[in-house]
Amino acid sequence: MRKGVIFVLILTVVCLLSFSNRAYQRISDLTDSVRQLYSKPITEWPRPVIDSGVHWTEFKSLPKVDTSYFTLMEQPDVKLGKFLFFDPILSGSNQISCSSCHNPQTSWADKLTVPVGNDHLEGTRNTPSLLNVYARKSFFWDGRAGSLEEQALGPIEAHHEMNMDLTKLIPKLKAIPAYNELFAAAFGEVEYSMPEVMRALAAFQRTLTSRRSRFDEFVDGNYKILRDDEIRGLHLFRTKARCMNCHHGEFFTDEAFHNIGLTYYKRKYQDLGRYEVTKKADDVGKFRTPSLRDVMNTDPWMHNGLFWDMTGLLNMYNSGMQMNSPKPGEKESDPLYPVTDPLMRKLNLSKDEIQDLKAFLEAITATKYRMHRPEKLPR
């Protein structure tokens, strides 16, 4: 009896080892074939799986380091904008600056679910990173601003953010001779007002760019720099995972607005998104597609900042995000009932594929550049 049990155990172990070896071989063969598909110029890569009607652009690597960067940072308008960005004088309390929420130490976001501002009040939406804002076509999660200059007014005025009375800001600045000199150097005039403040802030913010990631090096021909799991993740991103329907181009975003199923309609955390700007029922729950450049440095994620674990977040996408779609008749009786974008579908990704996809997101995340704050502000 004992010999029989031992024989069965040995046979089981042999079968498991054989199965494991075959599985490993299949993964190895798949990796080799996928690596061959992508170890060539990007123009020869397999076409991604894109839904009909979706306008997409191919990935593009970031340019190599611009040797004129330090000259750019000394331009009068950029230099002024940097001082203003880090100066709490722009707030009503003289305690909060733009950098309070857009911190250079945390990839120009704040690592908080939602920002904390004036009177220790919390906002309702997560602070987006300012990296590569020069390339954005709209601003804020709901796209209510069309330029960086326009965007600056929102947080400066908002009571729960910087709480600055704009009629008092310019007199505060003009009481400081050093600022008067900086404005004169930047704009060639002694007189200035809010438009010049916004132009200077925007000039500085346009210098905030991502560093090149390992993925950029891969696109430019260094085909050994990505690990096997990252290359499998790249292929999944473009195919089975359907990510490229919304995240494509140089900055991994379509710059559009989508309802991905996180409206929390008539529940805690409800946010009607772009509807609050357009008042169009079709825009309920839509938010701007964020760039995925440096995504692993800018947690927590989503417009509400409720998601800190990327594996869990990818599992949600894997489910199809259709759990809150209206039942028959609900949309007719309630025109504002949010409808999840049809681009969201169940993906049937395995646990290993989820990890490969996460690995690719790490590959498009570059090392952080922690810009130093000004050692001394104009006073």
TORKOL-4160 file (C-alpha; in steps of 0.2 Angstrom, whole numbers, padded with zeros to 4 digits, m for minus):
379
<pt num="1" X="0000" Y="0000" Z="0000"/>
<pt num="2" X="0014" Y="0012" Z="0005"/>
<pt num="3" X="0023" Y="0008" Z="m0011"/>
<pt num="4" X="0008" Y="0012" Z="m0021"/>
<pt num="5" X="0005" Y="0029" Z="m0013"/>
<pt num="6" X="0024" Y="0033" Z="m0016"/>
<pt num="7" X="0022" Y="0028" Z="m0034"/>
<pt num="8" X="0007" Y="0039" Z="m0036"/>
<pt num="9" X="0016" Y="0054" Z="m0028"/>
<pt num="10" X="0031" Y="0052" Z="m0039"/>
<pt num="11" X="0020" Y="0050" Z="m0055"/>
<pt num="12" X="0010" Y="0066" Z="m0049"/>
<pt num="13" X="0026" Y="0076" Z="m0047"/>
<pt num="14" X="0033" Y="0070" Z="m0064"/>
<pt num="15" X="0017" Y="0075" Z="m0072"/>
<pt num="16" X="0017" Y="0092" Z="m0064"/>
<pt num="17" X="0035" Y="0095" Z="m0069"/>
<pt num="18" X="0031" Y="0090" Z="m0087"/>
<pt num="19" X="0016" Y="0101" Z="m0087"/>
<pt num="20" X="0027" Y="0116" Z="m0080"/>
<pt num="21" X="0040" Y="0113" Z="m0092"/>
<pt num="22" X="0028" Y="0113" Z="m0107"/>
<pt num="23" X="0020" Y="0129" Z="m0100"/>
<pt num="24" X="0037" Y="0137" Z="m0098"/>
<pt num="25" X="0041" Y="0132" Z="m0116"/>
<pt num="26" X="0025" Y="0139" Z="m0123"/>
<pt num="27" X="0028" Y="0156" Z="m0114"/>
<pt num="28" X="0046" Y="0156" Z="m0120"/>
<pt num="29" X="0041" Y="0153" Z="m0138"/>
<pt num="30" X="0027" Y="0166" Z="m0136"/>
<pt num="31" X="0040" Y="0179" Z="m0130"/>
<pt num="32" X="0052" Y="0175" Z="m0144"/>
<pt num="33" X="0039" Y="0177" Z="m0157"/>
<pt num="34" X="0033" Y="0193" Z="m0149"/>
<pt num="35" X="0050" Y="0200" Z="m0147"/>
<pt num="36" X="0054" Y="0197" Z="m0166"/>
<pt num="37" X="0038" Y="0206" Z="m0170"/>
<pt num="38" X="0043" Y="0222" Z="m0161"/>
<pt num="39" X="0062" Y="0221" Z="m0163"/>
<pt num="40" X="0061" Y="0232" Z="m0179"/>
<pt num="41" X="0057" Y="0250" Z="m0184"/>
<pt num="42" X="0040" Y="0255" Z="m0177"/>
<pt num="43" X="0033" Y="0257" Z="m0195"/>
<pt num="44" X="0035" Y="0238" Z="m0197"/>
<pt num="45" X="0026" Y="0234" Z="m0180"/>
<pt num="46" X="0009" Y="0224" Z="m0181"/>
<pt num="47" X="m0006" Y="0236" Z="m0183"/>
<pt num="48" X="m0015" Y="0238" Z="m0166"/>
<pt num="49" X="m0032" Y="0232" Z="m0163"/>
<pt num="50" X="m0043" Y="0248" Z="m0165"/>
<pt num="51" X="m0061" Y="0249" Z="m0166"/>
<pt num="52" X="m0070" Y="0256" Z="m0181"/>
<pt num="53" X="m0072" Y="0275" Z="m0180"/>
<pt num="54" X="m0057" Y="0278" Z="m0168"/>
<pt num="55" X="m0044" Y="0290" Z="m0174"/>
<pt num="56" X="m0027" Y="0285" Z="m0168"/>
<pt num="57" X="m0009" Y="0289" Z="m0170"/>
<pt num="58" X="0006" Y="0277" Z="m0168"/>
<pt num="59" X="0018" Y="0278" Z="m0153"/>
<pt num="60" X="0032" Y="0290" Z="m0155"/>
<pt num="61" X="0048" Y="0292" Z="m0144"/>
<pt num="62" X="0052" Y="0308" Z="m0135"/>
<pt num="63" X="0066" Y="0318" Z="m0141"/>
<pt num="64" X="0083" Y="0316" Z="m0134"/>
<pt num="65" X="0088" Y="0329" Z="m0121"/>
<pt num="66" X="0088" Y="0347" Z="m0128"/>
<pt num="67" X="0105" Y="0355" Z="m0125"/>
<pt num="68" X="0096" Y="0372" Z="m0125"/>
<pt num="69" X="0086" Y="0367" Z="m0109"/>
<pt num="70" X="0096" Y="0378" Z="m0097"/>
<pt num="71" X="0096" Y="0393" Z="m0109"/>
<pt num="72" X="0077" Y="0391" Z="m0110"/>
<pt num="73" X="0075" Y="0391" Z="m0091"/>
<pt num="74" X="0084" Y="0408" Z="m0091"/>
<pt num="75" X="0072" Y="0416" Z="m0103"/>
<pt num="76" X="0064" Y="0431" Z="m0093"/>
<pt num="77" X="0046" Y="0425" Z="m0095"/>
<pt num="78" X="0051" Y="0407" Z="m0089"/>
<pt num="79" X="0061" Y="0413" Z="m0075"/>
<pt num="80" X="0047" Y="0425" Z="m0069"/>
<pt num="81" X="0035" Y="0410" Z="m0071"/>
<pt num="82" X="0045" Y="0399" Z="m0060"/>
<pt num="83" X="0046" Y="0411" Z="m0046"/>
<pt num="84" X="0027" Y="0414" Z="m0047"/>
<pt num="85" X="0024" Y="0395" Z="m0047"/>
<pt num="86" X="0033" Y="0392" Z="m0031"/>
<pt num="87" X="0028" Y="0408" Z="m0022"/>
<pt num="88" X="0014" Y="0407" Z="m0009"/>
<pt num="89" X="0011" Y="0426" Z="m0012"/>
<pt num="90" X="m0001" Y="0420" Z="m0025"/>
<pt num="91" X="m0013" Y="0414" Z="m0012"/>
<pt num="92" X="m0024" Y="0424" Z="0000"/>
<pt num="93" X="m0016" Y="0416" Z="0015"/>
<pt num="94" X="0002" Y="0418" Z="0008"/>
<pt num="95" X="0004" Y="0400" Z="0013"/>
<pt num="96" X="m0001" Y="0390" Z="m0003"/>
<pt num="97" X="0008" Y="0390" Z="m0020"/>
<pt num="98" X="0005" Y="0381" Z="m0036"/>
<pt num="99" X="0019" Y="0369" Z="m0031"/>
<pt num="100" X="0009" Y="0364" Z="m0015"/>
<pt num="101" X="m0002" Y="0353" Z="m0026"/>
<pt num="102" X="0010" Y="0351" Z="m0041"/>
<pt num="103" X="0026" Y="0346" Z="m0032"/>
<pt num="104" X="0042" Y="0343" Z="m0042"/>
<pt num="105" X="0047" Y="0329" Z="m0029"/>
<pt num="106" X="0031" Y="0319" Z="m0034"/>
<pt num="107" X="0031" Y="0321" Z="m0053"/>
<pt num="108" X="0022" Y="0338" Z="m0052"/>
<pt num="109" X="0007" Y="0330" Z="m0044"/>
<pt num="110" X="0004" Y="0328" Z="m0025"/>
<pt num="111" X="0002" Y="0310" Z="m0021"/>
<pt num="112" X="m0015" Y="0313" Z="m0012"/>
<pt num="113" X="m0032" Y="0306" Z="m0016"/>
<pt num="114" X="m0038" Y="0324" Z="m0018"/>
<pt num="115" X="m0028" Y="0340" Z="m0015"/>
<pt num="116" X="m0029" Y="0350" Z="0002"/>
<pt num="117" X="m0029" Y="0369" Z="0000"/>
<pt num="118" X="m0035" Y="0385" Z="0009"/>
<pt num="119" X="m0043" Y="0382" Z="0026"/>
<pt num="120" X="m0037" Y="0364" Z="0025"/>
<pt num="121" X="m0052" Y="0361" Z="0013"/>
<pt num="122" X="m0051" Y="0346" Z="0002"/>
<pt num="123" X="m0055" Y="0346" Z="m0017"/>
<pt num="124" X="m0066" Y="0333" Z="m0026"/>
<pt num="125" X="m0054" Y="0328" Z="m0040"/>
<pt num="126" X="m0036" Y="0321" Z="m0040"/>
<pt num="127" X="m0022" Y="0333" Z="m0045"/>
<pt num="128" X="m0016" Y="0329" Z="m0062"/>
<pt num="129" X="0003" Y="0329" Z="m0066"/>
<pt num="130" X="0009" Y="0344" Z="m0075"/>
<pt num="131" X="0022" Y="0334" Z="m0085"/>
<pt num="132" X="0020" Y="0338" Z="m0104"/>
<pt num="133" X="0006" Y="0350" Z="m0102"/>
<pt num="134" X="0013" Y="0360" Z="m0117"/>
<pt num="135" X="0005" Y="0346" Z="m0127"/>
<pt num="136" X="m0012" Y="0346" Z="m0120"/>
<pt num="137" X="m0027" Y="0352" Z="m0130"/>
<pt num="138" X="m0038" Y="0355" Z="m0114"/>
<pt num="139" X="m0036" Y="0357" Z="m0096"/>
<pt num="140" X="m0044" Y="0350" Z="m0080"/>
<pt num="141" X="m0052" Y="0333" Z="m0079"/>
<pt num="142" X="m0068" Y="0340" Z="m0087"/>
<pt num="143" X="m0059" Y="0351" Z="m0101"/>
<pt num="144" X="m0066" Y="0367" Z="m0095"/>
<pt num="145" X="m0050" Y="0377" Z="m0099"/>
<pt num="146" X="m0043" Y="0378" Z="m0117"/>
<pt num="147" X="m0026" Y="0385" Z="m0113"/>
<pt num="148" X="m0013" Y="0385" Z="m0099"/>
<pt num="149" X="m0016" Y="0403" Z="m0097"/>
<pt num="150" X="m0034" Y="0401" Z="m0094"/>
<pt num="151" X="m0032" Y="0386" Z="m0083"/>
<pt num="152" X="m0021" Y="0396" Z="m0070"/>
<pt num="153" X="m0036" Y="0407" Z="m0065"/>
<pt num="154" X="m0046" Y="0392" Z="m0058"/>
<pt num="155" X="m0035" Y="0387" Z="m0043"/>
<pt num="156" X="m0029" Y="0404" Z="m0039"/>
<pt num="157" X="m0047" Y="0410" Z="m0036"/>
<pt num="158" X="m0055" Y="0394" Z="m0029"/>
<pt num="159" X="m0059" Y="0396" Z="m0011"/>
<pt num="160" X="m0054" Y="0378" Z="m0007"/>
<pt num="161" X="m0037" Y="0380" Z="m0016"/>
<pt num="162" X="m0027" Y="0396" Z="m0016"/>
<pt num="163" X="m0042" Y="0408" Z="m0012"/>
<pt num="164" X="m0034" Y="0424" Z="m0019"/>
<pt num="165" X="m0045" Y="0439" Z="m0023"/>
<pt num="166" X="m0038" Y="0444" Z="m0040"/>
<pt num="167" X="m0041" Y="0462" Z="m0037"/>
<pt num="168" X="m0028" Y="0461" Z="m0023"/>
<pt num="169" X="m0015" Y="0450" Z="m0031"/>
<pt num="170" X="m0007" Y="0463" Z="m0043"/>
<pt num="171" X="m0005" Y="0476" Z="m0029"/>
<pt num="172" X="0004" Y="0463" Z="m0019"/>
<pt num="173" X="0016" Y="0459" Z="m0033"/>
<pt num="174" X="0019" Y="0478" Z="m0037"/>
<pt num="175" X="0023" Y="0481" Z="m0019"/>
<pt num="176" X="0039" Y="0470" Z="m0022"/>
<pt num="177" X="0052" Y="0480" Z="m0033"/>
<pt num="178" X="0061" Y="0463" Z="m0038"/>
<pt num="179" X="0044" Y="0457" Z="m0046"/>
<pt num="180" X="0042" Y="0474" Z="m0055"/>
<pt num="181" X="0059" Y="0471" Z="m0062"/>
<pt num="182" X="0056" Y="0453" Z="m0067"/>
<pt num="183" X="0039" Y="0458" Z="m0076"/>
<pt num="184" X="0048" Y="0472" Z="m0085"/>
<pt num="185" X="0062" Y="0460" Z="m0091"/>
<pt num="186" X="0049" Y="0447" Z="m0096"/>
<pt num="187" X="0036" Y="0458" Z="m0106"/>
<pt num="188" X="0045" Y="0475" Z="m0109"/>
<pt num="189" X="0033" Y="0485" Z="m0099"/>
<pt num="190" X="0033" Y="0492" Z="m0082"/>
<pt num="191" X="0014" Y="0490" Z="m0080"/>
<pt num="192" X="0007" Y="0473" Z="m0079"/>
<pt num="193" X="m0009" Y="0464" Z="m0074"/>
<pt num="194" X="m0017" Y="0446" Z="m0073"/>
<pt num="195" X="m0014" Y="0442" Z="m0091"/>
<pt num="196" X="0005" Y="0444" Z="m0089"/>
<pt num="197" X="0004" Y="0433" Z="m0073"/>
<pt num="198" X="m0005" Y="0419" Z="m0082"/>
<pt num="199" X="0007" Y="0421" Z="m0097"/>
<pt num="200" X="0022" Y="0419" Z="m0086"/>
<pt num="201" X="0015" Y="0404" Z="m0076"/>
<pt num="202" X="0011" Y="0396" Z="m0093"/>
<pt num="203" X="0028" Y="0399" Z="m0100"/>
<pt num="204" X="0036" Y="0390" Z="m0085"/>
<pt num="205" X="0024" Y="0375" Z="m0085"/>
<pt num="206" X="0027" Y="0372" Z="m0104"/>
<pt num="207" X="0045" Y="0368" Z="m0099"/>
<pt num="208" X="0039" Y="0353" Z="m0088"/>
<pt num="209" X="0043" Y="0338" Z="m0099"/>
<pt num="210" X="0045" Y="0319" Z="m0096"/>
<pt num="211" X="0062" Y="0312" Z="m0097"/>
<pt num="212" X="0065" Y="0298" Z="m0110"/>
<pt num="213" X="0059" Y="0281" Z="m0103"/>
<pt num="214" X="0067" Y="0264" Z="m0108"/>
<pt num="215" X="0052" Y="0262" Z="m0120"/>
<pt num="216" X="0058" Y="0277" Z="m0130"/>
<pt num="217" X="0075" Y="0269" Z="m0131"/>
<pt num="218" X="0067" Y="0253" Z="m0137"/>
<pt num="219" X="0057" Y="0263" Z="m0151"/>
<pt num="220" X="0073" Y="0271" Z="m0156"/>
<pt num="221" X="0082" Y="0254" Z="m0159"/>
<pt num="222" X="0089" Y="0248" Z="m0143"/>
<pt num="223" X="0079" Y="0231" Z="m0144"/>
<pt num="224" X="0087" Y="0223" Z="m0129"/>
<pt num="225" X="0082" Y="0236" Z="m0116"/>
<pt num="226" X="0065" Y="0230" Z="m0113"/>
<pt num="227" X="0062" Y="0214" Z="m0103"/>
<pt num="228" X="0052" Y="0199" Z="m0109"/>
<pt num="229" X="0037" Y="0203" Z="m0099"/>
<pt num="230" X="0037" Y="0221" Z="m0104"/>
<pt num="231" X="0037" Y="0216" Z="m0123"/>
<pt num="232" X="0023" Y="0205" Z="m0120"/>
<pt num="233" X="0014" Y="0219" Z="m0111"/>
<pt num="234" X="0017" Y="0230" Z="m0126"/>
<pt num="235" X="0009" Y="0218" Z="m0137"/>
<pt num="236" X="m0006" Y="0216" Z="m0125"/>
<pt num="237" X="m0007" Y="0235" Z="m0124"/>
<pt num="238" X="m0009" Y="0236" Z="m0143"/>
<pt num="239" X="m0020" Y="0221" Z="m0145"/>
<pt num="240" X="m0030" Y="0210" Z="m0133"/>
<pt num="241" X="m0030" Y="0223" Z="m0119"/>
<pt num="242" X="m0037" Y="0236" Z="m0131"/>
<pt num="243" X="m0028" Y="0251" Z="m0123"/>
<pt num="244" X="m0023" Y="0259" Z="m0139"/>
<pt num="245" X="m0041" Y="0264" Z="m0142"/>
<pt num="246" X="m0039" Y="0278" Z="m0130"/>
<pt num="247" X="m0020" Y="0279" Z="m0126"/>
<pt num="248" X="m0009" Y="0281" Z="m0141"/>
<pt num="249" X="0003" Y="0293" Z="m0149"/>
<pt num="250" X="0018" Y="0301" Z="m0141"/>
<pt num="251" X="0009" Y="0304" Z="m0125"/>
<pt num="252" X="m0002" Y="0289" Z="m0124"/>
<pt num="253" X="m0019" Y="0299" Z="m0124"/>
<pt num="254" X="m0032" Y="0303" Z="m0137"/>
<pt num="255" X="m0036" Y="0320" Z="m0129"/>
<pt num="256" X="m0054" Y="0315" Z="m0129"/>
<pt num="257" X="m0067" Y="0312" Z="m0115"/>
<pt num="258" X="m0074" Y="0295" Z="m0110"/>
<pt num="259" X="m0086" Y="0288" Z="m0097"/>
<pt num="260" X="m0077" Y="0273" Z="m0091"/>
<pt num="261" X="m0090" Y="0268" Z="m0078"/>
<pt num="262" X="m0084" Y="0278" Z="m0063"/>
<pt num="263" X="m0097" Y="0291" Z="m0062"/>
<pt num="264" X="m0104" Y="0284" Z="m0045"/>
<pt num="265" X="m0121" Y="0291" Z="m0050"/>
<pt num="266" X="m0133" Y="0295" Z="m0036"/>
<pt num="267" X="m0120" Y="0288" Z="m0024"/>
<pt num="268" X="m0105" Y="0294" Z="m0013"/>
<pt num="269" X="m0092" Y="0301" Z="m0024"/>
<pt num="270" X="m0104" Y="0306" Z="m0038"/>
<pt num="271" X="m0096" Y="0316" Z="m0051"/>
<pt num="272" X="m0105" Y="0321" Z="m0068"/>
<pt num="273" X="m0088" Y="0326" Z="m0076"/>
<pt num="274" X="m0089" Y="0335" Z="m0092"/>
<pt num="275" X="m0108" Y="0337" Z="m0091"/>
<pt num="276" X="m0105" Y="0351" Z="m0078"/>
<pt num="277" X="m0096" Y="0361" Z="m0092"/>
<pt num="278" X="m0107" Y="0357" Z="m0107"/>
<pt num="279" X="m0124" Y="0352" Z="m0099"/>
<pt num="280" X="m0126" Y="0339" Z="m0112"/>
<pt num="281" X="m0133" Y="0323" Z="m0106"/>
<pt num="282" X="m0121" Y="0313" Z="m0117"/>
<pt num="283" X="m0107" Y="0320" Z="m0107"/>
<pt num="284" X="m0112" Y="0314" Z="m0090"/>
<pt num="285" X="m0097" Y="0305" Z="m0082"/>
<pt num="286" X="m0085" Y="0309" Z="m0096"/>
<pt num="287" X="m0067" Y="0314" Z="m0091"/>
<pt num="288" X="m0052" Y="0318" Z="m0101"/>
<pt num="289" X="m0041" Y="0303" Z="m0105"/>
<pt num="290" X="m0025" Y="0306" Z="m0095"/>
<pt num="291" X="m0008" Y="0303" Z="m0103"/>
<pt num="292" X="0001" Y="0287" Z="m0097"/>
<pt num="293" X="0018" Y="0295" Z="m0098"/>
<pt num="294" X="0026" Y="0292" Z="m0081"/>
<pt num="295" X="0010" Y="0284" Z="m0075"/>
<pt num="296" X="0018" Y="0273" Z="m0062"/>
<pt num="297" X="0025" Y="0289" Z="m0054"/>
<pt num="298" X="0008" Y="0298" Z="m0053"/>
<pt num="299" X="m0002" Y="0287" Z="m0042"/>
<pt num="300" X="m0016" Y="0288" Z="m0035"/>
<pt num="301" X="m0026" Y="0287" Z="m0052"/>
<pt num="302" X="m0042" Y="0292" Z="m0059"/>
<pt num="303" X="m0051" Y="0308" Z="m0058"/>
<pt num="304" X="m0056" Y="0304" Z="m0040"/>
<pt num="305" X="m0039" Y="0298" Z="m0035"/>
<pt num="306" X="m0047" Y="0282" Z="m0026"/>
<pt num="307" X="m0035" Y="0269" Z="m0034"/>
<pt num="308" X="m0018" Y="0266" Z="m0027"/>
<pt num="309" X="m0015" Y="0248" Z="m0034"/>
<pt num="310" X="m0011" Y="0246" Z="m0052"/>
<pt num="311" X="m0015" Y="0228" Z="m0053"/>
<pt num="312" X="m0032" Y="0231" Z="m0045"/>
<pt num="313" X="m0035" Y="0245" Z="m0057"/>
<pt num="314" X="m0031" Y="0234" Z="m0072"/>
<pt num="315" X="m0042" Y="0220" Z="m0065"/>
<pt num="316" X="m0056" Y="0233" Z="m0066"/>
<pt num="317" X="m0053" Y="0237" Z="m0084"/>
<pt num="318" X="m0052" Y="0218" Z="m0087"/>
<pt num="319" X="m0070" Y="0216" Z="m0080"/>
<pt num="320" X="m0076" Y="0228" Z="m0094"/>
<pt num="321" X="m0082" Y="0242" Z="m0082"/>
<pt num="322" X="m0100" Y="0239" Z="m0087"/>
<pt num="323" X="m0106" Y="0236" Z="m0069"/>
<pt num="324" X="m0116" Y="0253" Z="m0069"/>
<pt num="325" X="m0123" Y="0253" Z="m0086"/>
<pt num="326" X="m0142" Y="0258" Z="m0087"/>
<pt num="327" X="m0154" Y="0244" Z="m0087"/>
<pt num="328" X="m0168" Y="0244" Z="m0100"/>
<pt num="329" X="m0179" Y="0259" Z="m0097"/>
<pt num="330" X="m0168" Y="0268" Z="m0085"/>
<pt num="331" X="m0160" Y="0279" Z="m0098"/>
<pt num="332" X="m0178" Y="0284" Z="m0104"/>
<pt num="333" X="m0184" Y="0288" Z="m0087"/>
<pt num="334" X="m0168" Y="0297" Z="m0082"/>
<pt num="335" X="m0159" Y="0306" Z="m0096"/>
<pt num="336" X="m0144" Y="0310" Z="m0085"/>
<pt num="337" X="m0141" Y="0291" Z="m0081"/>
<pt num="338" X="m0123" Y="0289" Z="m0086"/>
<pt num="339" X="m0119" Y="0277" Z="m0101"/>
<pt num="340" X="m0102" Y="0268" Z="m0100"/>
<pt num="341" X="m0092" Y="0271" Z="m0116"/>
<pt num="342" X="m0094" Y="0256" Z="m0128"/>
<pt num="343" X="m0075" Y="0255" Z="m0130"/>
<pt num="344" X="m0075" Y="0247" Z="m0113"/>
<pt num="345" X="m0077" Y="0228" Z="m0115"/>
<pt num="346" X="m0073" Y="0213" Z="m0105"/>
<pt num="347" X="m0055" Y="0208" Z="m0109"/>
<pt num="348" X="m0052" Y="0190" Z="m0102"/>
<pt num="349" X="m0034" Y="0194" Z="m0097"/>
<pt num="350" X="m0026" Y="0181" Z="m0087"/>
<pt num="351" X="m0017" Y="0185" Z="m0071"/>
<pt num="352" X="0000" Y="0184" Z="m0080"/>
<pt num="353" X="m0006" Y="0195" Z="m0094"/>
<pt num="354" X="m0011" Y="0208" Z="m0081"/>
<pt num="355" X="0006" Y="0208" Z="m0074"/>
<pt num="356" X="0014" Y="0209" Z="m0091"/>
<pt num="357" X="0003" Y="0224" Z="m0095"/>
<pt num="358" X="0008" Y="0232" Z="m0078"/>
<pt num="359" X="0026" Y="0229" Z="m0083"/>
<pt num="360" X="0024" Y="0238" Z="m0099"/>
<pt num="361" X="0017" Y="0253" Z="m0089"/>
<pt num="362" X="0033" Y="0253" Z="m0079"/>
<pt num="363" X="0043" Y="0253" Z="m0095"/>
<pt num="364" X="0035" Y="0269" Z="m0101"/>
<pt num="365" X="0038" Y="0277" Z="m0084"/>
<pt num="366" X="0054" Y="0287" Z="m0084"/>
<pt num="367" X="0065" Y="0292" Z="m0069"/>
<pt num="368" X="0060" Y="0307" Z="m0060"/>
<pt num="369" X="0068" Y="0324" Z="m0062"/>
<pt num="370" X="0066" Y="0333" Z="m0046"/>
<pt num="371" X="0068" Y="0351" Z="m0050"/>
<pt num="372" X="0075" Y="0362" Z="m0036"/>
<pt num="373" X="0064" Y="0375" Z="m0029"/>
<pt num="374" X="0070" Y="0393" Z="m0030"/>
<pt num="375" X="0082" Y="0396" Z="m0015"/>
<pt num="376" X="0076" Y="0413" Z="m0013"/>
<pt num="377" X="0060" Y="0421" Z="m0019"/>
<pt num="378" X="0058" Y="0440" Z="m0024"/>
<pt num="379" X="0055" Y="0450" Z="m0009"/>
